[in-house]
Amino acid sequence: MEQVNTNRSNFSLAMKVSRESIAVNLLLSLGKLAAGILGRSAAMVSDAVHSASDVFSTLIVMVGLHLARQSEDSDHEYGHERLECVAAILLSVVLAVTGGIIGVSGVKHILSIEGSRPSVPGLMALWAAVISIAAKEGMYWYTRRAAKKCGSAALMADAWHHRSDALSSVGSLIGIAGARLGIPALDPVASLVICLFILKAAVDIFRDAVSKLTDRAASPGLEQEMGAVVLEQEGVRRLDLLKTRQFGSRIYVDVEFSADGDLSLVEAHAIAQQVHDRIEAAFPSVKHCMVHVNPIEE
C-alpha cells in the first residue's frame, strides 16, 4: 500500500510540473515571437518556435505518463512502464525535427545576407532572450528535481528540453548582441548554434530511453545498496547473486542468497519473504523482487 501511495504521489507531482511547463512555454513562445518580429531578430523567432515545440513535447510526456501508469492486463502482464520510454523517444524525435527546421532557417538567413542590408535586431529581442534564459533555466532545475523524485525518464527528457531552450536563448542573446554591434551575420549564425544544441539534446534523450528499453542494469552503487540490505536480514548467510534490469522508470530485481541447509521450508520461505519485502520497501523504484534461497550444508 505504501508503494501504491508513493506511485500515486509521484504521478500527481509529474502532472503538476507538466501543466506548469505548458503554461510557462505558452507565455514564453508568444512573448518571444512578438519580440522576434517587432525586434527584427531571426534568432528570437527561431527561439519562439523552440518554446512552442516544448508545449507539444510536454503533452507527449503527459500522455506517456498516463499510459505507463495503467495496471497490468492479459496482454501486458508486467505492466506498461516502458511506454514512458516510448514517450521519451517520441520527444527526442520532436526535438530533432525542431532543431533541423531551425538549422535550415539559419542557413537561409545567412545566404540572404549577402548583397542585402539586413535589419538590426532591437532591444526588445535582446531583453526577451535574457528573460527566456532565466525562465527556462529555472524550469530545467524545477523539472529535473521532480523527475529525480519520480524516477521518470520522460519527465527528465522534458527537463532537458527546458535546458536546450535556455541554451538556445543564450545563442540568441549572443547573436542579437553581435548584430547590434555591427555583425549582422551573428544573428542567423546563432540559429545554427541553437540547432546543434537541440540535436545534441535529442540524441542524449534517445540514447537514454533506448537503454531503458533494453534491460539495462541499475547503477553499481544502487546494486551495492541492495546487496547490503539483503545481507542485513536475519538468516541470510551469503549473497550469491543480485541482478537488476530497468523497466521504464521501474526496476526488477533477482536475488539469490544462501541460508542454513537444515532449515524447514517454512523457515526458508519466511527469510525469503523478509528479503523481498525489505528490498521493495527500501527502494521505491523497485517494481518487483524475485528471491531464490540456496542451502548451505554444515
MARBA-533223 format. One record per residue: residue in one letter; x, y, z of N, C-alpha, C in turn; residue number from 1. Coordinates in pm, 1 decimal, m for minus. Each point is the difference from the previous one (the first is absolute). Layout:
// residues N
 residu   n_east  n_north     n_up  ca_east ca_north    ca_up   c_east  c_north     c_up num
      A        X        Y        Z        X        Y        Z        X        Y        Z NUM
...
//
This chain:
// residues 298
 residu   n_east  n_north     n_up  ca_east ca_north    ca_up   c_east  c_north     c_up num
      M     83.3   m121.3      0.0    m83.3    121.3      0.0     86.5    126.0      0.0   1
      E    112.6     m4.5     76.8     88.9    116.5      5.6     57.6     30.5   m137.8   2
      Q     36.5   m108.3    m74.3     55.3     19.6   m133.4   m105.3     56.5    m94.8   3
      V   m124.7    m45.2     13.1   m109.0     52.1    m83.5    m19.8    148.9     25.3   4
      N      1.7     39.9    127.9    m15.9    141.7     34.3    115.3     83.0    m54.7   5
      T    122.3    m56.5      6.5    116.7     70.0    m52.3    m12.6     20.5   m150.5   6
      N    m42.0   m105.1    m71.8    m17.8     10.5   m144.6   m105.3    103.3    m36.6   7
      R   m110.8      1.0     76.4   m106.2     98.0    m26.6     49.9    142.3     24.3   8
      S     78.2     17.6    107.6     54.5    131.1     31.3     97.4     46.5   m108.2   9
      N     84.7    m91.9    m48.3     95.5     34.1   m106.1    m72.4     38.4   m128.3  10
      F   m106.3    m72.0    m32.2    m77.5     30.1   m120.8    m63.5    138.6     10.6  11
      S    m56.2     30.9    116.0    m63.1    131.6     20.4    102.8    111.4    m13.5  12
      L    120.2    m21.6     55.0    106.2    100.1    m10.3     40.8     19.9   m145.3  13
      A     15.1   m110.7    m75.1     39.9      9.3   m140.4   m104.3     76.3    m81.0  14
      M   m128.3    m25.9     25.8   m107.2     70.1    m71.4     m0.6    149.8     33.9  15
      K     23.2     31.5    127.3      1.5    139.5     43.1    112.9     76.1    m69.9  16
      V    119.6    m59.5     m0.9    115.4     63.3    m64.0    m24.8     15.7   m150.4  17
      S    m61.5   m100.4    m62.1    m26.5      5.5   m143.6    m98.8    111.4    m34.5  18
      R   m104.8     13.7     80.8    m97.0    108.2    m24.9     66.5    136.8     13.2  19
      E     85.1     13.9     99.7     70.9    127.4     18.0     96.6     26.0   m115.6  20
      S     62.7   m106.2    m51.3     90.1     14.7   m114.1    m74.7     51.9   m122.4  21
      I   m118.6    m53.7    m23.2    m80.0     43.8   m114.7    m35.6    147.4     12.3  22
      A    m40.6     41.7    121.1    m37.5    140.9     20.7    119.0     92.5    m25.0  23
      V    116.1    m35.5     53.7    119.5     83.2    m18.0     40.8      6.2   m146.1  24
      N     m1.9   m115.5    m68.6     42.4     m3.6   m139.7    m93.7     76.6    m91.7  25
      L   m130.4     m3.8     28.3    m94.3     78.1    m79.9     28.8    149.4     11.9  26
      L     21.7     45.2    123.0     30.4    141.6     21.6    131.8     39.7    m66.8  27
      L    101.7    m85.3     15.0    130.8     31.5    m57.2     m3.1     m1.0   m152.7  28
      S    m66.4    m99.3    m58.2     m1.7     m9.4   m146.7    m70.8    120.5    m61.4  29
      L   m111.8     42.0     59.5    m71.1    117.7    m50.9     83.3    126.6     17.9  30
      G     62.0     12.7    119.1     82.0    118.1     26.2    121.7      7.0    m90.9  31
      K     67.0   m114.7    m21.0    119.9      0.1    m84.1    m35.0     20.0   m147.4  32
      L   m114.8    m53.1    m41.6    m41.1     21.4   m139.0    m26.3    148.0    m26.1  33
      A    m69.9     63.3     93.6    m27.4    143.9    m14.8    130.0     79.6      1.5  34
      A     91.5    m36.2     94.0    127.2     71.5      9.1     85.4    m22.7   m123.7  35
      G     m5.8   m121.8    m56.0     78.7    m29.1   m119.2    m49.2     75.4   m121.9  36
      I   m133.5      9.9    m14.5    m56.5     71.4   m114.6     20.2    150.5     14.2  37
      L    m38.3     52.8    116.0     12.8    144.7     21.2    145.9     43.1     12.5  38
      G     83.8    m90.4     55.1    141.7     32.9     17.0     85.5    m41.6   m118.1  39
      R    m62.0    m52.9   m107.3     68.7    m36.3   m124.6    116.6    m97.6     24.9  40
      S    m28.5   m109.5     74.8    103.6    m98.0     31.8    m40.2   m139.1    m45.8  41
      A     75.6    m54.9    m97.8    m25.4   m136.3    m47.1     26.1   m100.9    110.5  42
      A    105.1     24.9     81.2     34.4    m92.7    108.0   m112.1     m8.0    103.1  43
      M    m62.7    114.1     31.1   m106.1      0.4     99.9   m126.0    m67.6    m52.5  44
      V    m27.7     14.0   m129.6   m113.9    m70.2    m59.0     25.0   m151.0      6.6  45
      S    124.0    m41.3    m29.1     35.7   m141.6     10.0    m15.2    m49.5    142.9  46
      D     40.9     84.0     93.8    m12.3    m33.0    141.5   m146.7    m16.9     39.4  47
      A    m86.9     83.5    m56.3   m143.3     m9.5     28.5    m57.0   m132.1    m50.9  48
      V     46.9    m44.5   m117.8    m43.1   m128.7    m54.8     40.4   m113.2     93.5  49
      H    121.8     10.0     53.1     48.5   m102.2     93.6    m87.5     m4.7    125.0  50
      S    m35.4    113.4     55.2    m85.3      4.0    118.7   m139.1    m55.9    m29.7  51
      A    m49.6     28.3   m119.8   m131.5    m53.5    m37.5      4.8   m152.3    m10.3  52
      S    112.6    m52.8    m48.6     12.9   m145.7     m9.3      3.9    m63.9    138.1  53
      D     44.3     76.5     99.4      1.7    m51.3    137.4   m140.6    m32.4     49.1  54
      V    m98.1     77.1    m44.1   m139.0    m26.6     39.3    m42.2   m137.2    m50.7  55
      F     29.8    m27.3   m127.0    m34.5   m128.5    m59.4     74.6   m114.1     69.6  56
      S    128.0     23.4     29.8     79.3   m105.1     64.0    m51.5    m31.6    139.7  57
      T    m44.3    100.9     72.7    m52.9    m23.3    133.5   m131.2    m77.8     m6.6  58
      L    m80.2     25.8   m102.8   m123.1    m78.1    m18.7     34.0   m147.7    m25.0  59
      I    107.2    m25.0    m76.4     45.1   m137.2    m22.8     38.8    m65.5    132.2  60
      V     69.9     75.5     83.8     40.6    m51.0    130.9   m122.3    m37.0     83.1  61
      M   m100.3     86.4      2.4   m119.4    m24.3     80.4    m75.1   m124.2    m48.3  62
      V    m11.6    m15.4   m132.1    m66.0   m119.2    m55.0     80.5   m124.7     37.0  63
      G    132.6      9.3    m13.7     85.1   m113.6     33.6    m12.0    m40.5    144.8  64
      L     m5.2     96.5     89.8    m13.2    m29.0    142.7   m135.9    m64.7     30.0  65
      H   m104.0     48.5    m66.5   m133.8    m59.0     19.7     m2.4   m145.7    m45.5  66
      L     56.7    m27.1   m117.1      0.5   m136.3    m53.6     86.9    m92.5     85.8  67
      A    114.9     50.3     43.8     90.6    m82.3     79.7    m60.1    m36.7    134.9  68
      R    m94.4     79.9     47.1    m60.3    m22.0    131.6   m109.6   m107.1     m2.6  69
      Q    m41.2    m43.7   m118.9   m105.9    m99.1     m8.5     40.1   m130.8     68.6  70
      S    m98.6    m66.2     58.6     26.5   m126.0     69.0     30.2   m111.5    m99.8  71
      E     54.9   m110.3     52.2     26.8   m116.1    m83.8   m130.1    m52.4    m60.3  72
      D      9.2    m57.5   m119.5   m115.5    m65.6    m60.9     46.7   m129.7    m65.8  73
      S    m90.6    m70.1    m65.2     32.8   m130.8    m57.1    104.6      9.4   m110.3  74
      D      7.5    113.7    m67.8     98.8     17.7   m106.3    131.7     57.3     50.2  75
      H     m3.1     63.6    116.7    120.9     61.9     57.4      6.9    m37.3    148.5  76
      E     39.7   m123.2     25.0     m5.0    m52.1    136.5    105.9     61.3     91.6  77
      Y     97.8     68.6    m58.1    101.8     66.6     79.7    m22.6    151.5      9.0  78
      G   m113.7     45.3    m49.5    m31.4    141.9      9.1     35.6     76.4   m126.9  79
      H    m10.2    132.0      7.6     17.2     86.1   m117.4    108.6    106.1     19.1  80
      E     87.6    m17.0     98.7     96.3    105.4     31.8     90.3     38.6   m117.2  81
      R     26.4    m95.7    m89.2     89.4     29.7   m111.4    m60.4    100.0    m98.2  82
      L   m131.0     21.0      6.6    m61.3    100.0    m87.2     52.7    139.9     32.1  83
      E     47.9     19.3    121.2     60.1    128.6     35.3    127.2     22.3    m81.8  84
      C     75.9   m106.9    m22.4    119.9     10.6    m83.0    m36.1     25.8   m145.9  85
      V   m110.9    m58.6    m44.5    m47.5     26.8   m136.4    m31.9    148.3    m15.0  86
      A    m61.4     58.2    104.0    m29.8    144.4     m1.9    128.9     80.5     m8.2  87
      A    102.9    m43.1     72.0    128.1     70.4     m3.1     62.9     m8.1   m139.0  88
      I    m12.9   m115.2    m67.0     53.6    m14.3   m135.4    m74.3     92.6    m96.4  89
      L   m133.5      5.8     12.4    m78.1     91.8    m83.5     44.0    144.4     23.7  90
      L     26.9     32.1    126.0     45.4    134.3     34.3    133.7     30.9    m66.7  91
      S     89.4    m98.8     m3.9    129.9     21.8    m63.6    m16.0     25.2   m149.8  92
      V    m97.7    m66.7    m62.7    m26.3     21.8   m142.5    m52.9    141.6    m23.6  93
      V    m92.0     43.2     87.4    m52.9    136.7    m10.5    112.7    102.0     11.7  94
      L     89.3    m23.5     94.8    114.6     90.0     18.1     87.5      3.2   m124.8  95
      A     26.9   m117.5    m56.1     87.0     m7.4   m117.4    m61.3     73.2   m119.2  96
      V   m130.0    m18.1    m21.4    m68.3     68.2   m110.2      2.7    151.2     21.4  97
      T    m25.5     41.5    125.0      3.9    143.8     31.5    137.7     57.5    m27.3  98
      G    104.3    m71.9     44.2    136.4     45.9    m23.7     31.6     10.2   m148.1  99
      G    m46.5    m98.5    m79.0     24.9      3.0   m143.7    m66.0    118.5    m68.0 100
      I   m124.2     28.6     38.1    m72.1    114.1    m58.2     72.5    131.4     31.3 101
      I     42.7     13.5    126.1     70.2    122.1     40.1    132.9     12.5    m73.9 102
      G     69.6   m112.9    m18.1    128.5      2.9    m70.7    m15.9     42.7   m145.1 103
      V    m99.6    m55.2    m67.0    m25.8     37.2   m140.0    m35.0    148.2    m10.4 104
      S    m80.9     47.0     94.9    m37.2    142.3      0.3    123.2     88.7     17.7 105
      G     91.4    m42.7     89.3    122.2     77.3     22.3     85.8      8.9   m124.7 106
      V     14.0   m111.6    m72.2     79.4     m1.4   m122.8    m61.2     94.5   m103.5 107
      K   m133.3     m4.4    m14.0    m67.3     87.6    m96.1     23.9    147.2     32.2 108
      H     m3.2     33.4    130.2     22.0    139.9     38.0    144.4     42.6    m26.8 109
      I     95.1    m91.8     21.2    140.4     33.0    m27.1     19.9     27.3   m148.8 110
      L    m58.8    m85.5    m84.8     13.7     16.9   m144.2    m68.4    126.5    m49.6 111
      S   m104.6     43.3     70.5    m73.9    119.2    m44.6     69.4    129.9     39.5 112
      I     99.8    m10.3     90.0     68.6    122.0     46.2     82.9     62.4   m111.7 113
      E     65.8    m86.0    m79.7     87.6     51.2   m104.7    m79.8     82.7   m101.7 114
      G     48.8    119.6    m25.6    m64.1     87.0    m98.2   m122.0     72.0     51.6 115
      S    m26.2    m10.5    129.5   m116.1     68.7     56.1     41.3     75.7    125.3 116
      R    m91.1     78.5     49.3     26.2     73.7    123.6    m92.9    m54.5    107.5 117
      P     47.0   m100.6     75.0    m85.5    m61.2    101.5    m32.8     97.5    112.0 118
      S   m118.5    m17.2     55.0    m42.1     86.8    110.3     72.7    m38.5    127.6 119
      V     19.3     98.5     85.9     68.3    m21.9    127.8   m104.8    m28.8    106.5 120
      P     14.9   m109.9     75.4    m97.4    m32.9    104.8    m11.8    111.5    102.8 121
      G   m121.9     23.2     49.3    m22.6    104.9     98.4     23.1    m47.7    142.2 122
      L     m7.2     94.8     93.9     21.2    m31.2    141.2   m104.1    m96.4     54.1 123
      M   m121.3      4.3    m56.9   m105.5    m89.5     47.2     41.8   m146.5    m13.7 124
      A     62.4    m33.1   m112.8     45.8   m137.4    m21.4    109.7    m36.5     98.8 125
      L     85.6     96.4     31.2    110.0    m24.8     94.6    m54.3    m32.0    139.5 126
      W    m95.9     79.3     46.2    m58.4    m23.0    133.0    m82.3   m128.6      4.3 127
      A    m63.0    m32.4   m111.2    m76.4   m125.0     m5.6     91.4   m119.9     18.2 128
      A    120.7      7.3    m57.1     97.3   m108.9     14.8     43.1    m14.3    145.6 129
      V     24.0    111.9     67.2     42.0     m3.2    140.7   m108.5    m62.1     87.8 130
      I   m123.9     42.2    m20.9   m112.7    m53.0     78.7    m17.6   m149.2    m26.9 131
      S     15.1    m38.9   m126.2    m16.2   m140.8    m36.3    105.5    m87.0     66.7 132
      I    124.3     45.5      3.0    108.4    m76.5     63.3    m32.2    m25.2    146.3 133
      A    m41.5    106.1     69.7    m30.0    m13.2    143.2   m118.3    m94.4     23.6 134
      A   m105.5     17.0    m78.7   m121.2    m81.0     19.4     24.3   m146.8    m33.5 135
      K     65.2    m26.0   m112.2     19.1   m138.6    m42.3    102.9    m73.7     84.7 136
      E    101.7     69.5     45.9     96.7    m65.1     90.0    m66.8    m33.5    132.8 137
      G    m86.0     88.9     45.8    m75.3    m28.5    122.5    m92.1   m118.9    m17.7 138
      M    m67.0    m10.4   m115.4    m87.9   m113.5    m26.6     79.0   m130.0    m13.4 139
      Y    122.8     10.5    m52.1     84.7   m119.7    m10.2     26.1    m59.8    137.5 140
      W     44.5     83.3     93.6     32.6    m50.3    134.2   m124.6    m46.9     74.4 141
      Y   m109.4     70.6    m19.6   m126.3    m36.9     65.0    m48.9   m135.9    m51.2 142
      T      1.4    m16.4   m133.1    m46.1   m126.0    m60.1     97.4   m112.7     28.3 143
      R    127.5     27.9     m2.0    102.1   m101.2     27.7    m14.5    m55.8    141.3 144
      R    m24.8     89.3     96.2    m18.0    m44.9    138.3   m122.2    m91.5     11.7 145
      A   m108.7     37.1    m67.0   m120.6    m82.9      3.0     24.0   m133.7    m70.1 146
      A     74.1      1.4   m112.3     27.5   m123.2    m74.4     82.3    m97.1     84.1 147
      K     97.1     52.0     74.3     81.7    m86.8     86.2    m83.4    m58.4    112.5 148
      K    m88.8     79.9     55.7    m85.2    m49.3    107.2    m94.8   m108.1    m50.2 149
      C    m52.3     18.9   m123.1    m94.8    m96.5    m57.0     69.6   m117.5    m67.7 150
      G    128.5     17.1    m32.2     69.7   m101.4    m77.0    m55.0    m10.7   m141.5 151
      S    m38.0    114.0    m58.8    m67.3      1.3   m129.9     95.3     38.2   m112.2 152
      A     18.4    m93.7    m96.1     84.9     27.4   m115.6    m62.4    106.6    m89.7 153
      A   m131.6     m6.6    m18.2    m67.9     95.7    m87.2      6.5    141.2     58.5 154
      L    m19.5     11.1    130.8      5.7    131.9     63.7    142.6     54.8     m1.9 155
      M     99.6    m87.6     15.8    138.8     44.6     m9.2     30.8     47.2   m142.1 156
      A    m56.7    m67.6   m100.3     17.1     43.9   m138.4    m59.8    138.9    m18.4 157
      D   m114.5     24.8     62.8    m62.9    132.2     m9.2     85.6    105.4     69.6 158
      A     65.0    m39.5    109.4     90.5     92.9     69.1    113.4     42.2    m93.5 159
      W     56.6    m96.7    m71.0    107.8     32.1    m93.6    m51.4     81.8   m118.0 160
      H   m126.7    m15.4    m32.0    m58.5     85.9   m103.2      0.2    145.0     47.8 161
      H    m30.7     20.6    128.1      8.8    134.9     58.1    143.5     51.6     m7.1 162
      R     96.2    m86.5     35.3    139.9     42.2     m2.3     43.9     35.2   m142.4 163
      S    m41.7    m79.5    m98.8     38.4     30.2   m138.0    m60.4    133.4    m43.8 164
      D   m119.2     31.9     48.9    m62.3    128.5    m31.4     78.2    114.1     64.5 165
      A     46.4    m21.7    123.5     81.4    102.6     65.9    130.5     23.2    m77.0 166
      L     61.6   m109.7    m45.3    124.1     12.8    m75.9    m24.5     68.3   m134.1 167
      S   m112.6    m31.2    m61.6    m31.0     63.9   m127.8    m21.5    150.1     19.7 168
      S    m54.9     37.0    114.6    m18.4    142.9     28.1    133.5     69.1     24.8 169
      V     96.6    m75.3     54.7    135.7     54.7     14.2     56.9     28.1   m139.1 170
      G    m21.6    m94.8    m93.3     44.1     22.9   m137.2    m68.1    120.4    m61.8 171
      S   m128.6     13.1     27.9    m73.8    115.7    m51.6     56.7    129.8     56.1 172
      L     28.8     m0.7    129.3     54.2    120.0     65.0    131.7     42.3    m64.3 173
      I     87.8    m99.1    m23.4    129.1     29.9    m61.7    m19.7     53.0   m142.1 174
      G    m89.1    m65.7    m74.9    m23.8     42.2   m137.4    m59.8    138.9     m9.9 175
      I    m97.3     27.2     85.7    m66.2    131.3     m2.7     97.7    109.6     40.6 176
      A     77.5    m27.4    106.0     98.4     99.7     45.5    104.0     25.7   m108.4 177
      G     44.6   m108.9    m65.7     98.0     16.7   m106.5    m55.2     79.6   m116.9 178
      A   m124.1    m28.1    m35.7    m62.4     72.6   m110.5    m13.0    148.2     32.0 179
      R    m31.8     30.5    125.9    m12.7    140.6     40.6    136.1     70.3      2.4 180
      L    107.9    m79.8     11.8    134.5     57.4     m0.9     56.6     12.1   m140.6 181
      G    m81.3    m30.4   m100.2     44.7     16.8   m138.0     41.4   m127.8    m70.1 182
      I    m29.6   m115.1     59.0     32.8   m128.9    m64.7   m132.2    m73.0    m21.9 183
      P    m76.6     36.7   m102.1   m135.2    m54.6    m19.1     m2.9   m151.4    m22.4 184
      A    110.5    m55.0    m50.4      0.9   m144.7    m26.7     m8.4    m81.7    128.3 185
      L     34.4     60.3    114.5     m3.5    m75.0    125.2   m140.9    m42.7     38.4 186
      D    m99.5     76.1    m40.8   m138.1    m34.5     36.1    m43.1   m133.1    m63.3 187
      P     11.9    m17.3   m132.5    m34.5   m131.1    m56.3     99.2   m109.1     37.6 188
      V    127.3     37.4     21.8     97.4   m100.1     44.9    m42.4    m56.7    135.7 189
      A    m56.4     86.6     82.9    m49.2    m46.1    130.2   m109.5   m104.5    m17.6 190
      S    m78.5     12.9   m108.2   m103.0   m100.6    m27.4     62.7   m137.1    m25.4 191
      L    115.8      0.0    m65.7     70.3   m126.9    m24.2     52.8    m59.4    130.4 192
      V     47.8     86.9     89.5     46.4    m46.7    130.3   m115.6    m62.0     77.6 193
      I   m115.8     65.3     m6.0   m121.2    m52.4     63.5    m31.5   m139.0    m54.5 194
      C      9.8    m13.6   m131.7    m26.9   m128.3    m64.6     88.7   m110.2     57.2 195
      L    127.8     28.6     16.7     94.0   m100.5     52.4    m34.3    m38.8    143.7 196
      F    m33.9     97.8     82.4    m38.8    m28.3    138.8   m121.7    m92.3      4.9 197
      I    m97.4     30.1    m82.8   m123.8    m78.6      0.0     26.3   m142.6    m48.8 198
      L     79.0    m14.0   m105.9     30.1   m133.1    m52.6     76.4    m84.5    101.9 199
      K     92.1     62.6     73.8     73.1    m74.7    102.5    m94.5    m48.2    109.8 200
      A    m91.2     87.9     43.0    m97.1    m39.3    102.4    m86.7   m114.9    m50.2 201
      A    m39.4      4.4   m128.3    m82.6   m106.5    m57.8     73.3   m134.2      2.5 202
      V    126.4      2.1    m36.4     79.8   m123.8     m0.3     14.5    m55.4    140.7 203
      D     28.1     86.4     97.3     17.3    m44.4    138.9   m128.3    m63.3     54.4 204
      I   m113.4     63.7    m26.9   m128.6    m51.7     47.2    m30.5   m134.4    m66.2 205
      F     26.3     m9.5   m129.9    m25.7   m124.0    m73.4     84.2   m114.9     55.8 206
      R    127.4     24.5     22.7     89.4   m105.4     49.4    m42.2    m47.6    138.3 207
      D    m38.3     93.2     87.2    m41.6    m38.2    135.4   m128.0    m82.9     m3.5 208
      A    m96.5     40.8    m81.9   m126.9    m72.9     m6.9     19.9   m140.2    m57.2 209
      V     81.5    m11.1   m104.2     24.9   m130.5    m60.4     70.4    m93.1     98.0 210
      S     93.5     54.9     76.9     72.3    m83.6     96.6    m95.1    m57.7    104.5 211
      K   m104.7     73.9     35.8    m96.8    m48.2     97.5    m99.0    m99.5    m60.8 212
      L     m5.9     m4.9   m131.4    m85.6    m98.2    m66.5     73.1   m132.0    m24.4 213
      T    130.0     m1.1     23.1     81.4   m118.4    m30.5     56.0    m64.7    125.6 214
      D    m74.9      6.5    109.3     34.4    m68.7    125.1    137.1     40.0     55.1 215
      R     30.0    129.0     m5.2    123.9     48.0     60.5     m5.3    m18.7    151.1 216
      A    112.8    m36.9     58.7      6.2    m19.6    145.0     m4.8    134.2     71.7 217
      A    m41.4     m3.3    126.3      5.3    120.1     83.6    146.6     34.3     27.2 218
      S     24.0    116.0     55.4    138.1     42.6     24.9     68.4    m92.6    100.0 219
      P    132.6    m18.9    m11.3     73.0    m84.9     94.9    m20.5     42.9    144.9 220
      G     m7.0    131.5     21.8    m20.8     49.1    136.1   m132.6    m45.0     58.3 221
      L   m105.8      6.1    m81.7   m132.0    m42.5     45.8     m1.3   m150.5     25.4 222
      E     65.1    m77.3    m85.1      5.7   m145.2     21.1     75.5    m34.0    128.6 223
      Q    104.5     75.1     31.1     74.2    m22.0    124.4    m88.2     27.9    121.2 224
      E    m80.4    106.3     m8.6    m91.2     32.3    110.1   m102.4   m111.8     19.3 225
      M    m51.2    m53.1   m109.4    m95.6   m110.4      8.9     64.6   m123.3     62.0 226
      G    123.3    m29.5    m42.6     71.6   m114.6     55.8     19.9     13.1    149.8 227
      A     28.5    120.9     44.6     19.1     23.5    144.1   m129.2    m24.4     76.3 228
      V   m114.4     40.5    m58.1   m129.4    m22.6     64.1    m28.0   m149.6     11.7 229
      V     32.4    m75.8   m103.7    m21.3   m145.5      3.6     81.6    m62.3    112.7 230
      L    126.5     36.7     10.4     88.9    m59.4     99.8    m37.1     39.1    142.9 231
      E    m73.8    110.7     15.0    m41.9     42.5    133.7   m111.6    m87.3     58.1 232
      Q    m68.6    m75.7    m85.7   m116.7    m75.2     45.5     42.2   m125.0     78.4 233
      E    m70.4    m23.8    107.9     29.9   m114.2     85.5    m20.1   m131.1    m75.9 234
      G     98.0    m88.0      8.8     m7.7   m129.4    m67.1     73.8     m5.2   m132.1 235
      V     38.0    114.8    m55.5     75.1      3.4   m126.0    147.4    m22.2     31.0 236
      R     54.8   m107.9    m51.3    139.7    m33.8     26.5     94.7     54.7   m107.0 237
      R    m47.8      9.5   m123.3     87.0     43.3   m109.9    m85.7     49.0   m115.9 238
      L     46.1    106.4    m66.6    m67.4     48.9   m120.1     64.2    m67.2   m120.9 239
      D    m75.7    m79.6    m72.0     54.3    m74.2   m113.9    m16.3     73.5   m133.2 240
      L   m109.2     72.8    m15.1    m27.4     66.8   m127.0    m96.2    115.6     21.5 241
      L     27.1    111.2    m67.9    m94.1    112.2     m0.8      7.2     63.4   m138.7 242
      K   m109.6     m8.1    m73.3     m7.7     58.2   m133.9   m118.5     96.0     m6.4 243
      T     16.5    105.2    m77.4   m107.0     98.3    m17.0    m18.9     29.2   m148.0 244
      R   m119.8     46.5    m34.3    m26.1     46.0   m136.1   m103.9    110.6      3.7 245
      Q     25.0    101.7    m81.8    m92.8    112.4    m10.1   m124.7    m40.1    m76.5 246
      F   m113.4     46.5     46.8   m127.1    m21.9    m69.3    m69.7    134.1     m3.5 247
      G     37.2     81.6    m99.5    m47.5    138.5      1.0     63.7     72.7    116.9 248
      S    m81.7     60.0     84.4     50.3     71.0    117.3     11.6    m90.0    122.5 249
      R    m37.4   m127.9    m13.8      2.8    m94.3    111.4    112.9   m101.5    m17.2 250
      I     23.0    m79.6    103.8    110.0    m96.2     m0.6    m49.3   m136.0     46.7 251
      Y     40.8   m105.5    m71.6    m21.6   m137.2     44.9    130.3    m50.1     61.7 252
      V    m13.1    m74.9    111.2    118.0    m50.3     71.9    m10.6   m151.2     16.4 253
      D    109.2    m71.4    m29.0     10.5   m144.3     23.7    109.3    m23.2    104.3 254
      V    m36.5    m67.9    108.5     93.4    m23.5    110.6     10.5   m149.5     28.9 255
      E    123.7    m46.6     16.9     24.3   m134.4     51.7     89.0     12.9    123.5 256
      F    m39.0    m65.4    108.9     84.4      1.6    119.1      1.1   m139.3     60.8 257
      S     97.1    m22.9     85.6     12.2   m129.5     66.8    m42.4     11.4    145.1 258
      A    m66.4   m105.7     49.1    m41.7    m10.6    139.6     38.3   m139.8     50.0 259
      D    m12.9    m21.6    130.0     33.1   m131.1     55.9    m79.8   m109.3    m68.8 260
      G     69.0   m110.3    m34.6    m64.3   m107.4    m73.7    m99.3    m81.7     79.5 261
      D      6.6      9.1    133.9    m90.9    m80.3     81.5   m128.1     75.2     37.3 262
      L    m22.8    116.7    m60.6   m123.4     73.9     26.9   m118.4    m71.2    m65.5 263
      S   m117.2     12.6     62.4   m120.8    m54.7    m61.6    m41.5     89.4   m115.6 264
      L    m88.8    m52.1    m86.8    m48.9     78.5   m113.3    m69.0    126.9     47.8 265
      V    m74.8    m10.9    110.5    m71.1    115.5     54.2     99.0    106.0     47.1 266
      E    106.5    m40.9     66.9    100.6     94.2     50.0     74.9     67.1   m115.0 267
      A     38.5    m80.0   m100.6     71.1     56.1   m115.0    m89.1     99.0    m75.1 268
      H   m127.4    m34.1    m13.0    m93.4     89.0    m69.0    m16.1    131.1     76.3 269
      A     m2.0     m7.7    132.4    m15.4    121.1     81.2    118.5     95.1    m20.3 270
      I    121.1    m54.8    m10.1    118.0     83.5    m22.9     m7.3     64.0   m139.7 271
      A    m39.9    m82.5    m99.4    m11.5     51.4   m136.2   m104.6    111.0     m8.0 272
      Q   m111.5    m17.3     69.0   m104.7    101.8      0.3     49.2    128.4     64.6 273
      Q     80.1    m15.3    105.3     55.7    117.5     68.0     93.3     77.1    m93.0 274
      V     83.6    m71.9    m74.5     90.3     64.5    m95.6    m81.7     72.2   m107.1 275
      H   m100.4    m67.1    m54.2    m87.5     58.6   m102.3    m63.9    129.4     49.9 276
      D    m58.1     m5.2    119.1    m71.6    116.3     53.4     94.5    115.8     28.4 277
      R    118.2    m29.3     52.8     93.5    107.4     34.5     53.0     69.6   m124.5 278
      I     29.2    m77.1   m105.6     49.8     60.5   m123.8   m106.2     93.4    m59.0 279
      E   m123.2    m46.4     m7.5   m105.4     82.4    m60.0    m35.4    120.7     86.4 280
      A     17.0    m13.5    132.2    m29.3    113.2     89.1    112.8    103.1     m1.5 281
      A    123.8    m47.8     m7.2    116.0     90.5      7.4     25.5     73.3   m131.0 282
      F    m45.3    m58.1   m111.7     27.2     59.0   m131.0   m132.6     14.4    m76.9 283
      P    m65.1    116.1      9.0   m131.2     21.4    m63.3     m0.1    m20.0   m151.1 284
      S    115.8     12.0    m64.4      6.2    m18.3   m144.7     m8.9   m146.4    m40.5 285
      V     11.4    m91.8     96.9     m7.2   m142.7    m30.2   m145.3    m40.8    m23.1 286
      K    m27.5    m55.7   m116.2   m135.5    m46.3    m33.0    m25.0   m138.0     59.8 287
      H    102.1    m87.0     m6.6    m15.0   m133.5     57.6    137.6    m59.0     28.7 288
      C      7.5    m75.3    109.7    123.6    m68.4     38.2    m27.1   m150.4      4.6 289
      M     71.2    m75.3    m81.4    m10.9   m146.4     m1.5    114.4    m58.2     83.1 290
      V    m33.8    m90.7     93.3    100.0    m52.0     94.1     10.8   m152.0    m12.2 291
      H    124.4    m49.9      1.6     26.8   m144.3     m0.2     96.1    m31.6    114.0 292
      V    m28.6   m108.6     74.1     83.9    m38.3    114.8     80.6   m125.2    m34.7 293
      N    131.2      6.7     28.2     87.7   m115.8    m17.2     41.1    m52.8    136.1 294
      P     13.2   m133.1     16.9     41.4    m53.5    130.5    151.7     m0.3     19.0 295
      I     43.7     30.7    119.9    139.5    m17.2     39.7      6.6   m121.3     91.2 296
      E     69.6   m100.6    m43.7     11.4   m121.8     81.9    110.0     18.9    102.1 297
      E    m30.3    m30.7    125.1     98.3     10.6    108.4    102.5   m111.8    m10.8 298
//
